[in-house]
Amino acid sequence: MPEEDLVDIKFRLYDGTDMGPFRYSSASTVDMLKQRVVSDWPKGKTIMPKAANEVKLITSGKILENNKTVGQCRMPFADNGGVVVIMHVVVQPSLAKTKTEKKIEDSSRKIVCSCSIL
């Protein structure tokens, strides 16, 4: 694969730490990047994505779409060799999961409240 088809990407996490840089083909999709982020997520972080759909990648102020390739998302300044592109990682748990956890939490509160009344 020619060098010009490769892009170095570093992922900046919510706490300011970085993953990478990793080298990707410009044909790699954003979804592939998200899967790598989830699989390589550092242990011991307070927030951990469980699936790629819980991850948003942002670069140059734009949320990247899953079906876009790295080449399509590349900014003009990244065309110069030796530049590492930084993508910010936002973890956003799925809404269905959040509602389920809330119901469990609410039911736990009801039990605690009824126990304290006795």
C-alpha positions as CSV (number, residue, x, y, z in Angstrom):
1,M,0.0,0.0,0.0
2,P,1.5,3.4,-1.0
3,E,2.5,5.6,2.0
4,E,0.2,8.4,0.8
5,D,-2.8,6.1,1.4
6,L,-2.0,5.8,5.1
7,V,-3.1,8.1,7.8
8,D,-1.8,8.3,11.4
9,I,-4.7,8.8,13.9
10,K,-4.5,9.4,17.6
11,F,-7.7,9.1,19.7
12,R,-8.1,11.7,22.5
13,L,-10.3,10.3,25.4
14,Y,-12.6,12.2,27.7
15,D,-9.9,12.6,30.4
16,G,-7.3,14.0,28.0
17,T,-5.3,10.8,27.6
18,D,-4.5,9.4,24.1
19,M,-4.7,6.1,22.4
20,G,-2.3,5.7,19.5
21,P,-1.2,6.9,17.1
22,F,-2.3,4.1,14.8
23,R,-1.8,3.9,11.1
24,Y,-4.9,3.3,9.0
25,S,-5.6,3.0,5.3
26,S,-7.6,5.9,3.8
27,A,-10.2,3.3,2.8
28,S,-10.9,2.3,6.4
29,T,-14.3,3.3,7.6
30,V,-15.2,5.3,10.7
31,D,-17.0,2.3,12.0
32,M,-13.8,0.3,11.8
33,L,-12.0,3.0,13.8
34,K,-14.8,2.9,16.5
35,Q,-14.4,-0.9,16.8
36,R,-10.7,-0.4,17.4
37,V,-11.4,2.2,20.0
38,V,-13.7,-0.1,21.9
39,S,-11.4,-3.1,21.6
40,D,-8.3,-1.2,22.7
41,W,-10.0,0.9,25.4
42,P,-7.7,1.3,28.4
43,K,-8.6,-0.7,31.5
44,G,-9.5,1.2,34.7
45,K,-11.3,4.1,33.1
46,T,-14.5,5.2,34.8
47,I,-16.4,5.4,31.5
48,M,-16.1,2.4,29.2
49,P,-17.9,1.9,25.9
50,K,-19.4,-1.6,25.5
51,A,-20.0,-1.3,21.7
52,A,-19.0,0.8,18.7
53,N,-22.4,2.4,18.5
54,E,-21.8,4.1,21.9
55,V,-18.7,5.9,20.5
56,K,-18.7,9.2,18.6
57,L,-15.6,10.4,16.8
58,I,-15.1,14.1,16.3
59,T,-12.4,15.8,14.3
60,S,-12.3,19.5,13.3
61,G,-15.6,20.0,15.1
62,K,-17.5,17.5,13.0
63,I,-19.1,14.2,14.2
64,L,-17.9,11.5,11.8
65,E,-20.5,9.2,10.1
66,N,-19.9,5.5,10.3
67,N,-20.1,4.8,6.6
68,K,-17.5,7.5,5.7
69,T,-13.9,6.5,5.0
70,V,-10.9,8.0,6.6
71,G,-10.0,9.5,3.2
72,Q,-13.4,11.2,3.0
73,C,-13.0,12.6,6.5
74,R,-9.4,13.8,6.0
75,M,-8.8,17.5,6.5
76,P,-6.6,19.4,3.9
77,F,-3.8,19.9,6.5
78,A,-3.6,16.1,7.0
79,D,-2.5,15.7,3.4
80,N,1.0,16.8,4.4
81,G,3.1,13.8,5.4
82,G,4.0,13.3,9.0
83,V,0.8,14.8,10.5
84,V,-1.0,12.9,13.1
85,V,-4.8,13.5,13.0
86,I,-6.4,13.7,16.4
87,M,-9.9,12.4,16.8
88,H,-11.8,13.2,20.0
89,V,-13.7,10.2,21.4
90,V,-17.1,10.8,23.1
91,V,-18.8,7.8,24.8
92,Q,-22.6,8.0,24.8
93,P,-24.3,5.0,26.2
94,S,-27.3,3.8,24.2
95,L,-30.7,5.3,25.2
96,A,-32.4,1.9,25.7
97,K,-29.7,0.8,28.2
98,T,-29.9,4.0,30.1
99,K,-33.7,3.7,30.4
100,T,-33.3,0.1,31.7
101,E,-30.7,1.1,34.3
102,K,-32.9,4.0,35.4
103,K,-35.9,1.7,36.0
104,I,-33.7,-0.7,38.0
105,E,-32.3,2.3,40.0
106,D,-35.8,3.7,40.6
107,S,-37.1,0.3,41.7
108,S,-34.1,0.0,44.1
109,R,-35.0,3.4,45.6
110,K,-38.6,2.3,46.1
111,I,-37.4,-0.7,48.0
112,V,-35.0,1.3,50.1
113,C,-37.8,3.9,50.9
114,S,-40.3,1.2,51.9
115,C,-37.8,-0.4,54.1
116,S,-37.0,2.8,55.9
117,I,-40.7,3.4,56.6
118,L,-41.0,0.1,58.4
